[in-house]
Amino acid sequence: MGNRHHNKTRTLLVANKGAVPGQDILDLFKVAFSDELYGDEIDEVELREQVQAVKANLYDREYTKAFDSVEKRVAYCCRWSPSRAVAYSSLFASLKPVKNVLQCKHPDDGLDEEDSDSDSDDITQHLSKRLESLDLDPLSMNVLCIGGGAGGELVSFASIFAPSRDYNSQYATDKREKKFSSLNIQVVDIADWSDIVGRIDHTIKSKWLRSQSENFSINFKHADILSMTTSQLNLDKVNLISLLFTTNELFMEDKAKSIRFLQQLNKNCASGTYLLIVESAGSFSHIEVGSKKFPIQFLIDTILQGKRGDEENGCWDLVDMEDSIWYRCDEKFDYKLKLENMRFFYRLYRKK
């Protein structure tokens, strides 16, 4: 059974060793969307109007309508994605298997150790660099990001990946071609976020990764994940699947297809694959099945692990979980628009 936290609602750290600082994450959005955030008065009025339109759609759970225009998608990304990105970055840094994947280490490295993120991270990073100096094939990690077109996940993935890179390699006196581990991210979203993803990808590489840019790839696919085949998703080659504030939307779209999709993960993901699900805590994440309402995490646990008491025969182990956790933005954070504190639940599963 995974780590269950029974104490009062926890709060994630604002800053984490081994992750890009929160203010730098916000600054990346400022650069990527400088025209919208710092344009003339007409641009500012337009942005605020679009933010209000998106807010109304989200309140009514009209998810498709909320993202049905370029202007709405940009407004969402400017207004809500920065808050999501700093929160996700803190969460990823606190979950060792997720952090390992995003730093292109073996996902299960160091899981039995007390996570004193200080010395162990430095030692692991040093060993990784020594291994890369040998002519060995480095690890490539594959992430399937479902519903991540708005960019919060992508920036937070990069915020963990970037500090793990060896930026001194370009100045090495040994000019033999070196092989580096790489992170490959497949984003699938039902709305066409291709322009947003392109802008964020460019800014990540120009501002953070630079000489290591070729080792970080983002591929966006505009598609309905519930209609994609197993071969299209390459589930057997994925190391980490993220479903962040997306599961509710999938079940609102089609409950039966959503259940079949989770069953597809049961059948086709390779042993050792990690699945991270994050969703709003509280009644917002209750769904109707027949005449009854259930917390969505109860339904997810049942599909992935089997009925309570029979988890040993389920397809996934629950590695870590929290039914309610906060991320509170630092009051010193500087950003043009309002930043949101977040309360959510998460589940981290590992395929048996």
N, C-alpha and C positions, 0 to 999 in steps of 0.2 A: 504494500500500500504506500502511496506517496506521502510526502510531508504535509500533514494537515495542521494548520495553525489555528488553535482554539482560543487564543487570547483576544483581547479587544482588537478592533480594526487596526491593522498595521498601516504604516505610512512608508512609502518607498523613499530612498535617499534622493536628495536633490542632485548631488554630485557623486559619481562613482569612479574609482580608479580604473583605468583601462578603457574609459569611454570619453568621447569628445564632450567638453563642458556644455551645459545647457544653453548658455548665452551664445556660444559659437553655433549651436544648432539653430537658434532663432536668427542669428546673423545670416546663415545660409539662405533662409527663406527671404530675408530682406533683399539679398542679392538676386535670387532667382525671380522674385516678383517686384523688383524695384519700380517698374513702370506703373504697376497698379497701386502699390503702397505709397509711392512718393511722386505720383504724377501731379497734374494740375487739379484745380478745384472741381472741374467737371469729372475727371477720373475718380476722384475721391467720393463724390456724390453717387456716381454709378456703382462703385464698389459697395458702398453701404446699402444701396437699394437692392443689389443682388444678394448681399448677405441676409437681409431681412426676408427676401423671397425664399432662399434656401432654408432659413430657420423655420419659416412657416410650413414648408413641405416636410421637413424632418419631424416637426411637432406632430403633424398629421400622419406620420409614418408613410408618406408618399415618396419612397426612396428613389424610384425611377424618375419621378418628376423633379426631384431635388437636383438631379444632375443631368437634365435634358438639354443643356446649352453650354457652350464654351464659357460664357460669362458666369454662369452659376458654378461651374466647376472651378474656375479661377477664384471666385469669391470664397468657396468652401476651403480651398487650399490656403488662401491668405488668412482666413479667420480661424479655422479649426485645426488644420494639419500641424501647425507649429506646437500647439499644446499637446497633441497626440504624440508628436515626435519626441519631445523631451520626456514624456511619461514612458513611452515604449523603450526608449534608450535606457532609462533607469531599471525598468523591468527586465530587459534582456541582460543587462549587466549583473543582475541579481540571480539569474537562472543559469547555473554553470553549463549544462548541456547546450543551451541556446547560445550562450557566449562562445563556447568552444566551436560550434558550427560556424558562427559569424567571423571567427578568427582563423578559420580553416585548420582547426585542430581536430583530433579524433573526438567525437561528441562525448564519449564516456570518460575522457581523461580527467583524473583528479576528483571523481565523484565520491570516492571513499574518504577523501581528505577533509579536514576542517577547512572551510573556505576562508582563509585569511588572505584575501585578495591581494595582499601586498607582496610578500616574498614569492609565493607560488607563481604569480603572474609573471614576475620578472624572470624567474628561473625558466619557466616554460617558453617565454618569448626568446630568451637567450638560446635555449636548446633548438627552437624552431629555426633560428637564424643559422646555427651551426649545421643543422641538417640540410638547409637549403644551400649551404656552401659546398656540401658534398653533391655528387652528381646523381642524386636520387630523384625519383618522380615524386613531386610534392602532392599534397592532398588538394583536390578540388571539391568544393562543397556546393551542393545544389539546393536552392530554397524555392519552394512554391508558395507564392504570396497571393492569397485569394482575396479579392476585393480591395487591393492595396493601391489602386490607381491614384488616390489623392495625395500620395507621397509621404505621409507620416511614417509608414513602415520603412520605406526606402531610405529616408534620411537617417532613421534610427539604426537600420542595418549598417549603413556606412559609418555611423558614429562609433560602432563597436569594431568594425573592420579596420578603419583608418589608423587608430593608434597601435595596431599590432604589426604594421608594415615596417620593413627595413628600408628607410628612405636614403640611407647612406650607400646603398649598393651601387647607385649610379656613379659614385666617386671612387669606387674600388680600383686598385691598380691592376688586379687580375681582370683582364678584359674578356675572359671566356664567357660565352652566353650562359646566363644563369636561369634556372627554372624556379618559378615562384608559385606558391599555392594561390588558388583563385577562388573567388566567390561568384557563383552564377545564380542570378535571381530571375525567376519566371513570374511575371505579374499577370494575373487574369482578372479582368473586371468587366462587368456587363455594360458599363458606361465607357465612352471613348475618351480616356484620359491620356492618349498618346502624346499630345502636346505638352501637358503638365509633366508627364514622366520624362520626356525629352529635356525639358528645361531643368528639372531637378537633377537628372543624370549628368548633364553638362556642368552644372554648378558644383556638384559633389566632386567631379573629376578635376575641374579647374581650380577649385579652392582648397580641397582637402587631399586628394590622392595624387595628383600631378604625375610623378614618374611611375607610380603604381597603378595608374588608371586602367591599363590593359588587363589587370588581374581582377577587375571588378566589373561585371557585366550585368546589365538589366535588359531583359527582353519583355516587352509589353504585348499582350494578346487581348484584343477587344472581343470578348466572347462570354457566353453564359456558362459558368462552370458546371451547372447542373445538366447541360446538354453535351458536354465534352466526353470523349471516350477515354478509356484507360491509356491507350497508346498515345493519344494526343497529350496527355498529362505526364507521361513518363514516370509514373508513380514509383516504379521499382528502382529508380535512380535518384530519388529525392531524399535528402538528409533531414530536412526540416520543412514542415508545412505550417503556415501561419494563417489563422482565421481570426482577425482582430476586428471586433465590432462589425462583423459580417454575417455571423450565424443567424441572428435575428432576421436580417434582410432575406437570407435564403429561405428560411421557414415561412416568412410572410409571402414570398413569391410562390413557393410550392412545397408544402410539407412532405408529400410523398416522395418527390424527387430529392429533397434534402436528406431524407432518411436513407434513400437508396445511395446517395453520394457518400454518406458516412459509411455505409456498408461496403461501398466500393473501396474505401480506404482500408477497411478491415481485410479485404480479400487481396488487395494488390500492392500495398506498401511493403517494402522490405523490412526484415527484422532489424531493429535498431533505429528506424525512422522516428523522429520526434514530431509531435503534433501539438501546437500551442493554440489554445482557444481563449480569447479575451472578449468579454461582453459586459454590458452595463449591469451593475449590481442592483438588486431590488425588483420590484414588480414589473418594471419595463421589460424585463427579460422572461416574463411568463408567456407561455403559448397555450393555445387551446388544442386539445386532442380529444375529439368527440365532444362530450358535454363537460369535460373537466379541464381545468387550467393547471399546468405544471411549470415549475421553474425550468428554463431551457437546459440548465446544466444537469438536471436530473435525467432528462431525456437523452442528452449526449452521453452521460456516463453509462446509461443502460445500453445504448447502441454499441458503444465502443468496448465496454467491459463486461456486459451481460448483467443479469439481474443481481440485486444485492444479495450477498452471501455466496454467489457463484462466480465471483470475479476471477478465480483461478482458471476458469475455462474461457475467459474473455480473450479478445485479440490484442488488447493494449493493457500495459501497466500504467497506473496513475503515479507519476513521478513526483509531482508537486501540485499544490492547489491552494487557492485562497477564495473564500466565498465573498469577501469584502476587503478591499485594500484601496488606500488613497495614494494618489500622487498630487502633492500640493506644489504649485509653482513658487519659486523663490520670489519674494517681493522685490528683489533687486533686478529681476529680469527686465530687459528693455525691449519692447516691441510695440509697433504702431497700433495694433488692435488688441482687444481684450484677450487675455489668456485664461483658459479654463482649468480649474482643478478637476481631477477625475477620480471617481469611485467606480470600481469594476471588480468583477471576479475573473479568475483565470484557472485554466486546467492545462497542465503539461503532461502529455502521455508519451509512452515509448512503446513501439510495436514489438511484440514478443517474437 
